[in-house]
Amino acid sequence: MKINRITFIFSTIVLLLMVPLLAMQFTNEVNWTLSDFVIAGILLSVTGLAIELVLRNVKTTKNRLIFCGIVLLVFLVIWAELAVGIFGSPFAGS
């Protein structure tokens, strides 16, 4: 079952990354470079594997929800920073 969940995680990441790839074929408003795809893939992979780690190691449902929520919150903050630069760090796109 653990292998199936990891396969599901990486399959979902591939499907999510295909959305901007397909959008780039039909519109000029989506303009991702190879580095955008690599960074998005890394960010999604780390998030998915962190959630998998939480699900494997945390026993109670309440704690699983809390830790998965924290992982998702960190993901969203990093994603927003990379997308629009909410904190003005050097990692934000300019």
C-alpha positions as CSV (number, residue, x, y, z in Angstrom):
1,M,0.0,0.0,0.0
2,K,2.9,2.4,0.7
3,I,4.3,1.9,-2.8
4,N,0.9,2.6,-4.3
5,R,0.6,5.8,-2.3
6,I,4.0,7.0,-3.6
7,T,3.0,6.1,-7.1
8,F,-0.2,8.1,-6.7
9,I,1.8,11.1,-5.4
10,F,4.2,11.2,-8.3
11,S,1.4,10.5,-10.9
12,T,-0.6,13.4,-9.5
13,I,2.5,15.6,-9.7
14,V,3.0,14.7,-13.4
15,L,-0.7,15.5,-14.1
16,L,-0.5,18.8,-12.3
17,L,2.6,19.8,-14.3
18,M,0.8,18.9,-17.5
19,V,-1.7,21.6,-16.9
20,P,0.7,24.5,-17.6
21,L,2.4,22.5,-20.3
22,L,-0.9,22.1,-22.1
23,A,-1.9,25.7,-21.4
24,M,1.3,26.9,-23.1
25,Q,0.2,25.1,-26.3
26,F,-3.0,27.1,-26.5
27,T,-2.2,30.6,-25.1
28,N,0.7,33.0,-24.7
29,E,-0.4,34.0,-21.3
30,V,1.2,30.9,-19.7
31,N,5.0,31.2,-20.3
32,W,6.9,28.6,-18.1
33,T,10.5,27.9,-18.6
34,L,12.3,24.6,-17.9
35,S,13.4,26.0,-14.5
36,D,9.7,26.7,-13.6
37,F,8.8,23.1,-14.2
38,V,11.8,21.8,-12.3
39,I,11.1,24.1,-9.3
40,A,7.4,23.2,-9.3
41,G,8.2,19.5,-9.5
42,I,10.6,19.8,-6.6
43,L,8.2,21.8,-4.5
44,L,5.3,19.4,-5.2
45,S,7.5,16.3,-4.6
46,V,8.8,17.6,-1.3
47,T,5.3,18.4,-0.2
48,G,3.9,15.0,-1.3
49,L,6.7,13.1,0.4
50,A,6.4,15.2,3.6
51,I,2.7,14.3,3.7
52,E,3.6,10.6,3.1
53,L,6.1,10.8,6.0
54,V,3.5,12.3,8.3
55,L,1.0,9.6,7.3
56,R,3.5,6.8,8.0
57,N,4.9,8.1,11.3
58,V,2.0,9.9,13.0
59,K,-0.5,7.6,14.6
60,T,-3.5,9.7,15.7
61,T,-5.9,11.3,13.2
62,K,-5.9,14.6,14.9
63,N,-2.1,14.9,14.8
64,R,-2.0,13.7,11.2
65,L,-4.4,16.5,10.3
66,I,-2.4,19.1,12.2
67,F,0.9,18.1,10.6
68,C,-0.5,17.7,7.1
69,G,-2.0,21.2,7.5
70,I,1.3,22.6,8.5
71,V,3.0,21.0,5.5
72,L,0.3,22.4,3.2
73,L,0.6,25.8,4.7
74,V,4.3,25.9,4.2
75,F,3.8,24.7,0.6
76,L,1.3,27.5,0.0
77,V,3.5,30.2,1.5
78,I,6.5,29.1,-0.6
79,W,4.4,28.9,-3.7
80,A,3.0,32.4,-3.1
81,E,6.5,33.8,-2.5
82,L,7.8,32.2,-5.7
83,A,4.8,33.4,-7.7
84,V,4.3,37.0,-6.6
85,G,6.9,37.8,-3.9
86,I,4.7,38.4,-0.9
87,F,7.8,38.8,1.4
88,G,10.1,40.4,-1.2
89,S,12.8,37.7,-0.8
90,P,15.5,37.2,-3.5
91,F,13.7,34.0,-4.5
92,A,10.6,35.9,-5.7
93,G,10.2,36.4,-9.4
94,S,10.9,39.8,-10.7
